Amino acid sequence: MKSIFRRLNGVERDLIFATFSDENAHFRGEVNKFIFDSGGIPLNHYMIFDSDHYRFINRKRLRTANCNLLKKADQLWVFGKANEL
């Protein structure tokens, strides 16, 4: 049984971690809408951590936070072309 936090309108939904490049970050709202419309609940790091966080918080800590979110997700959806790390 999934957590009560994964219920939307009384229906259990998958948590979907959405990832995409920085250059496509301005599409974050559209990505969330697409996931909601597809029946999932989005976990989108661009909606949780905005660009200001990258100026004030160590990148390693943000990557760790993103990895922890990814571990909680049921699915990973990738939008756009892959970045090199």
Secondary structure, DSSP 4 states (H G I P E B T S, - for coil): ---GGGEETTEE--EEEEE--GGGGGGHHHHHHHHHHTT-EEEEHHHHS-TTHHHHS-HHHHHHHHHHHHHH-SEEEE-SSPPP-
